[in-house]
Amino acid sequence: MIEEAYELLEAVDKETPQAIKEELGDMFFQIIFLANLYQEKGLFTLAEVLEGITTKMVTRHPHVFDNETVSSEQDQRQKWNQLKSQEKDACSLADLLANVPRNLPGLRRAQRVSERAANNGFEWQNIQGALTKLDEEVDEIKEAVKSGNKTAISEEIGDALFVLVNIGRLTQLNAEEALHGATDKFIHRFSLLEEKAVQQDKKIADFTYDQLLALWAEVKKMN
């Protein structure tokens, strides 16, 4: 299911309708197959699944299906979380945060958790507070690296990533997508770097560190 979901997302990113159609079919097959397994056990039917999601969408969006009004997207998110909390019988914000699936990609999970916390009042006063916190976390990473304590290094890197996720959220950006973009950019630039090496009948490993830095600077100017 996860593999098919990623293949669908890749097809959507590439904006290829034929591939999207095919991957949607693969996803539908997985969903129907899984539902059928539980239907055979007499636990629930596909019809009950569809009835459940329909009821949930209507209940959680009274501003769409009822006469309730919302003043902003933030207001809508807060009310959505309140309704979800009532449905789950959650007694605290911690319950809401714990309900975010742990097997989500790390950055996406962090953003979902921070969104829920922010929508329930636990929010930076402004983005400058988050930027200041990032500086603090970077300093703590440096100290942890000096100590050589891998547990501390791991913890501080995690803290810095979490703050970066919040900076992305505060600027209305998705940290997971930002990282994918940075990775794609690195791959593209590295391919240009290899081309420059080939032009000199060399491999990347044949260059010194300083030579590679100079070549990388040239590549960055190209893109």
Secondary structure, DSSP 8 states (H G I E B T S, - for coil): -HHHHHHHHHHHHHT-HHHHHHHHHHHHHHHHHHHHHHHHTTS--HHHHHHHHHHHHHHH-HHHHSS---SSHHHHHHHHHHHHHHHTT--SHHHHHHTS-TTS-HHHHHHHHHHHHHHTT---SSHHHHHHHHHHHHHHHHHHHHHT-HHHHHHHHHHHHHHHHHHHHHTT--HHHHHHHHHHHHHHHHHHHHHHHHHTT--GGGS-HHHHHHHHHHHHHH-
